[in-house]
Amino acid sequence: MHQQILTPKRILIVSINKGRVLAKQSRWNEAAPFFEQAIDIAKRVHDEHQYAESLVDLAETLKHIDQQQRAQQLLLEAKKLSLKWNYFHLLGRAAEFQGDTDYNAGRYQDAFIHYREYCHNMARRNTLEYGKALRKLTDQLVAVPRDQLHPIVDALIAYWSEQKSG
């Protein structure tokens, strides 16, 4: 039986995976330390992709344990890094997360600004991810209160018209 050496990269991956498993089980308080560990290791080994991804994971986790302010700070840091390296999927995840936060709080106009950013970044990634993002935007739009729907739809149409001509 051969023994695997636990390199920092392996520990990083194990931490991310354990955190994600716990997050899927809604065990947020238990997941957070694994994402914190992943962030520390990714920083140490200069893995900017895993660093940015772990920042988003931790931000999503912190939202569930009422640490909104810290979650927003981590998202901002992840977005800066993702813009620098064109990590479109992480930009999309961050925008989706912010959209969901605003949507659940009843801030529908703000939510759809983030959802259109989510769609835009996923379109930059690939067609499949764009299709999923667009379906989510559409599904969320259907549930918006009727009195708030018109300005949101107008803003989305204006945005996509701008994108086509730009």
C-alpha positions in Angstrom: 0.0 0.0 0.0 1.6 3.3 -1.0 1.1 6.4 1.0 0.2 9.7 -0.7 2.2 12.7 0.2 0.0 15.6 1.3 1.4 18.6 -0.7 -0.1 22.0 -0.2 -2.0 21.6 -3.6 -3.5 18.3 -2.4 -4.6 19.9 0.9 -6.0 22.8 -1.1 -8.2 20.5 -3.2 -9.2 18.4 -0.2 -10.2 21.6 1.7 -12.3 22.9 -1.2 -14.0 19.5 -1.7 -14.8 19.1 2.0 -16.1 22.6 2.2 -18.4 22.0 -0.8 -19.7 18.8 0.5 -20.6 20.4 3.8 -22.1 23.4 1.9 -24.3 21.1 -0.2 -25.5 19.6 3.1 -26.3 23.2 4.4 -23.7 22.7 7.1 -22.5 26.3 6.7 -20.6 26.7 10.0 -18.7 23.5 9.3 -17.9 24.4 5.7 -16.5 27.9 6.4 -13.2 26.8 8.0 -12.4 24.6 5.0 -12.9 27.5 2.6 -10.8 29.7 4.9 -8.0 27.0 4.8 -8.3 26.8 1.0 -7.9 30.6 0.7 -4.8 30.6 2.9 -3.2 27.7 1.0 -4.1 29.1 -2.4 -2.5 32.4 -1.4 0.6 30.7 -0.2 1.1 28.6 -3.3 0.1 31.5 -5.6 -2.9 29.7 -7.2 -5.0 32.7 -8.1 -7.8 30.7 -9.7 -8.3 28.5 -6.6 -7.9 31.6 -4.4 -10.7 33.5 -6.3 -12.9 30.4 -6.4 -12.5 29.8 -2.7 -13.3 33.4 -2.0 -16.7 33.0 -3.9 -17.3 29.7 -2.0 -16.7 31.3 1.4 -18.8 34.4 0.5 -21.7 32.1 -0.4 -21.2 30.2 2.8 -21.0 33.4 5.0 -24.3 34.6 3.5 -26.0 31.7 5.1 -24.6 32.4 8.5 -25.5 36.1 8.4 -22.1 37.6 7.7 -23.3 39.6 4.7 -20.8 42.4 5.0 -17.8 40.1 5.0 -19.4 38.0 2.2 -19.6 41.2 0.1 -16.0 42.1 0.8 -14.8 38.6 -0.3 -17.0 38.8 -3.5 -15.4 42.1 -4.4 -11.9 40.7 -4.0 -12.9 37.6 -6.1 -14.3 39.9 -8.8 -11.2 42.0 -9.0 -9.0 38.9 -9.4 -11.5 37.3 -11.9 -11.5 40.5 -14.0 -7.7 40.5 -14.0 -7.5 36.9 -15.3 -10.8 36.7 -17.2 -12.3 34.0 -15.0 -15.7 34.5 -16.6 -17.3 31.6 -14.7 -16.3 33.1 -11.4 -17.6 36.5 -12.4 -20.8 34.8 -13.4 -21.1 32.9 -10.1 -20.4 36.1 -8.1 -23.1 38.0 -10.1 -25.6 35.2 -9.7 -24.9 35.1 -5.9 -25.5 38.9 -5.7 -28.6 38.6 -7.9 -30.0 35.9 -5.6 -29.3 37.9 -2.5 -31.1 41.0 -3.9 -33.9 38.9 -5.3 -34.6 37.1 -2.0 -34.6 40.5 -0.3 -37.2 41.8 -2.8 -34.8 44.2 -4.5 -35.8 43.0 -7.9 -34.4 45.8 -10.1 -31.0 45.3 -8.4 -31.3 41.6 -8.8 -31.8 41.7 -12.5 -28.8 44.0 -13.0 -26.7 41.2 -11.4 -28.6 38.5 -13.4 -27.8 40.2 -16.7 -24.1 40.4 -15.6 -24.4 36.7 -14.8 -25.7 36.0 -18.3 -23.1 38.2 -19.9 -20.2 36.4 -18.2 -21.5 33.0 -18.8 -22.0 33.8 -22.5 -18.3 34.7 -22.5 -17.5 31.3 -21.0 -19.6 29.0 -23.2 -23.0 28.4 -24.8 -24.2 25.8 -22.2 -23.5 28.0 -19.2 -25.1 30.9 -21.0 -28.2 28.8 -21.6 -28.4 27.9 -17.9 -28.0 31.5 -16.9 -30.6 32.7 -19.3 -33.1 30.1 -18.1 -32.5 31.2 -14.5 -33.0 34.9 -15.4 -36.3 34.0 -17.2 -37.5 31.8 -14.3 -36.8 34.5 -11.8 -38.5 37.1 -14.0 -41.7 35.1 -14.2 -42.0 35.3 -10.4 -41.5 39.1 -10.1 -44.5 41.0 -8.8 -46.5 42.4 -11.8 -46.2 46.0 -10.7 -42.4 45.8 -10.8 -42.0 43.8 -14.0 -42.2 46.5 -16.7 -39.2 48.6 -15.7 -37.1 45.4 -15.3 -38.0 44.1 -18.7 -37.4 47.5 -20.3 -34.0 47.7 -18.6 -33.1 44.2 -19.9 -34.2 45.0 -23.4 -32.2 48.2 -23.4 -29.1 46.4 -22.1 -29.3 43.6 -24.7 -29.9 46.1 -27.5 -26.8 48.0 -26.3 -24.8 44.8 -26.3 -25.8 44.0 -29.9 -24.9 47.4 -31.2 -21.7 47.7 -29.2 
